[in-house]
């Protein structure tokens, strides 16, 4: 019996309801390679009705918003309007005096707070040490004009990012290809540097020894990998055999969306599902298989 292809495997996963459905898209910098497939269903709410996944499906993309947010900030840095190491309370005075959440008490009901002794900067914000409520309306016009100018007609500018995976790939492609449409090459170079201190990186990689932590961070994170943080996502510091190159940036979104940009190989991609909670093991295994398939076909010049 012939071995099962990746497409047959994921179709079986959807048929067996390991996941409801998924949209997967990837391409190379030169326009010679493109993978764009949908599998399964958008919803299983009504088993009596077919609701197949479509290429124009709108998804809640959650923390996939971190990359376009970083792009918007770095555009301001390029124009000299912002400095990554300035205290942001000059722009956002409501952040002055906010304490730091250290942990919760033993009953997990009361927060334990500490006084903040260091300034909140855009650089630290790019690595997500703090979070506040967001205005879903104010960024819309800016992001549509400046960030989603790549014919990304199906992405919102706020509300935690609702959009279309194929649209999102346009942003990944632009950054991977260094086409200069949203950011200068030297800006992207800077974003993809190691922005963690040695101590922070050691703690982060110690946490990655926990399989549950690796699951939360997605199917591209395996045991033994050395990872740091850039601006906008995790940076993989070593080549992965048959997969990501050193310097690849990757992140995802809570409902099991995962993306990567491998500038060295010239390949980027995103897979989108709507499965909660984050870090679904079955989705992660399928994403890892997809990534292996992508690099194999890309290396063979197929698709």
N, C-alpha and C positions, 0 to 999 in steps of 0.2 A: 504494500500500500504506500502510495506517495505521501511524503511528509506534508503536514498541514502548513499552508502559507500563512503569513501574518494576517492577511485580510480574512482568511477562513477562520483563524483563531479569534479575531475580534468579533466577527459576525456570530460565532458560536457564543462568545461571552455575552453579547447583547441578547441573543435568542434565549440563553439560559438565565438571563436577568442578573448576571454578575454586575453589570452596569446597564442603565437604561439606554444610553446612546452617547456618541461622541463625534465631534468634528475635528479633523486633524489637517493641518496645512503647514507646509514647509517649502522653502525654495532656496536657491543659491544666488550668489551676487550677480552672476552673469546672465541669468535668465535661461540657462540651459537645463535646469532641473526644477521640477515642480511636483509636489505631492499634495493632493487636495481630495479628501475623501470624507464622506459621512457614513455613520453606522448607527443602527438601532433607532430609538425613538426619542423624541423631545420630552415626552411625558408618559407615565404609566398610570396616571390618575384614573382613567376609565379603560379597563382592560378590553371592553367590548368595542372600542374605537381605535383605529390605527392613527397614530400621530407621529409619522416618521421624522427623524432628524433632517433638517434642511441646511443648505449652505448659508442661507441668510438668517438663520436662527439668532434671535437676540438672547444674550446670556447675561446673568449677573456675574461680573468679572472680579469684583471685590479687590483684593490686593494686587491684581494686575494693574491697578491704578498707580502703583508706585513708580513704574517706569515713565509713563507720560507726565506724572507730577515732577519727577526728577528732570525730565526734558524741559518742562516749562521753567523750572528754577534755573537750570544751566543756560537757557536762552537769556535770562535776565543777567546772569553772571557774564556771559559773552558781551552783552551790551554795556557792561559796567554799572548796572543798576543795583547789583547786589554783590556782597562778598561772602564767601562760604564760611569765613571765620568770625564774622561780625555777630554780636549778640542780637538775636531776632526780636528782642523785646522793644527795640527802637521802632520796629514796624508793627509789632503785635504787643502793645503794652499790657493787654489783658493776661499775658503769660507771666508778668512780673509777680514774684512772690509765690508762684505755684510750687508746692513741695514735690518730692519724688516718692512714688509708691515703691516701697521696699518689698513688702510681702503682705499676706493676710494672716490674721491670728489663727490659732489652732482650730477654731471652729469655722474658719474660712468665711467669716461674716464681716469682720471689721478690718479695714485697711490699716497697715502700719506705715506711717509716713516719715520722711526725713527731710530736713532743710536742704534745699539745693544750694551748692557752693560754687558751681561752675556755670558759666553762661550757656544758654541754649543757642546753638548755632545751626546754620543750614547744613553744615557738614555732618553734625551729629544727627540732625533730622533726617538726612538721607539714609541713615542706618537705623531709623525707627526706634529711638529710645523713649519717645513720648507720643502721646496721641490726644487729640482734642476733637470736639465736634466740628463738623465741616459744614459750610454754607453750600447747599447744592446748586445755587443759582449763580452766584458771583463769578465762578470760573468759566462758565459756559462759553461766553463770547470769546474770551481769550484763548481757550483751548481749541475751539473750532477754527479760529483764524491762524493760530501759531503752531499748534501741536498736531491737530487733525487735518492739516492742509494737504495731506497726501491722498485726497479723494476718499477719506474715511467717513462716509456719510452715515454710518450706522452706530457711531459711538457718541455717548453723552459726555458732557464736560464736568459733571459732578455726580452727586448721589452714589459715591462708591464705585462708579463706572459700570454702566450697562452698555453692552455693545455686541459687536459681531466678531468672531474669531478671525475671519478672513480679512476684515478691516485691520484688526490688531496686528496681523502679520505684515501689513504694509509698513507699520512703524518699526517692527523688528528688522525688516529687510533694509529700510533706510539707514538704520544705525549700523547694521552688519556691513552694508556695502559702502559706508562712508560717502554717501552721495551728496552730503552737505545740505540736504533739503530742510532738515530740522536742527542739526547741530554740526559744528565744525569737527573735523577729524581729531584735532588736538583736544577738543572738549571730551569726545568719546574716549580717547586715550586716557585722559585723566579720570573719568568716571570708572574705568575698568582697572584702575590701580588698586593695590591693597591699601584700604583705608582703616584697617584695624591696628591698634597697638599690639605689640607682641603678647602682652598679658591678656588682652581681650581675645585675640586669635586663639591662644592656648585654651582659654575657658570655652570658647565656642566649639572648638574641635573636640574637647573633652565631652561636651554635651552630645556631640554626634556619635559617640560610642553607644548611646542609648538607641536601640532600634526604633522605639516609639518616636523619638525626635527625628530620625531619618525619614520615617513614614510621613510625618507632618510636612517635611520640606520637599517631598515628592520623589517620583520614580527615578530621577537622575542622581540621587544621593545614595551612595553605597558605602558599606563599611570600609574603613581604611583610607577614604579620600581625604585630601587636605584642602580645606575650603576657607575662604575669608569673605569679607564684605567689601564691595565697591560702593558706588553711589547708584542706587536703583536696583541692586540685586546681589546675589552671592557670586563670588568669583572662584572658579575651580583652578587650583594652582598647579596641577599636574595633568599630563595627557591621560586619557582613559583609552585603553586598548580597544580599537574598533569603534571609538565614540568621540566624545568631546575632547577638544584640544585644551591645553593649558591656556588660561585667560578667558575661557568661556564664562559669560554672565548668564544667570538664570534666576527665575523666581516663578511665582504663580499666584493663584487666587483661591480663596476659601472653598468654593464649590468644586474643587478638583479641576482646576485649570493649571497647566504648566507650560512655560515657555523657555527658550534658550537662544542665545546669540553666540555663535562660534565664528569670530572674525578671522581667526587663523585659517580655518577650513573654508570660510566663505559660505556658511550654511546657518540658517535660522529656522525656527519653527515653533508652533504652539498647538497644543491639544486642549480642547474645551469640553468638559462635561458639566453637568449640574447635579452633583452628588454631594450630599452632606452627611457626616461631617468631613472636614478636611483630612487629607492623609489616608484616603481609602486604600487599603492594601491591594485590592484587586485592580483598581484603576492604576495605581503605581506600577504594578507588574506589567500591565498592558502598555503603559507609557514607555517603560524601559525597553520592552520588546520593539515598540515602534521606533524608538531612537536607534536601536541596533539595526533595524531594517533600513532606516533612512541613510545611515552612514554607509551601509553595505551597498545600497543601490546608487548612492551618490558617488561612491568610489568606483563603481562599475560603469558609471555614466548612463544609468538607466533612468527612465521616466523623464 
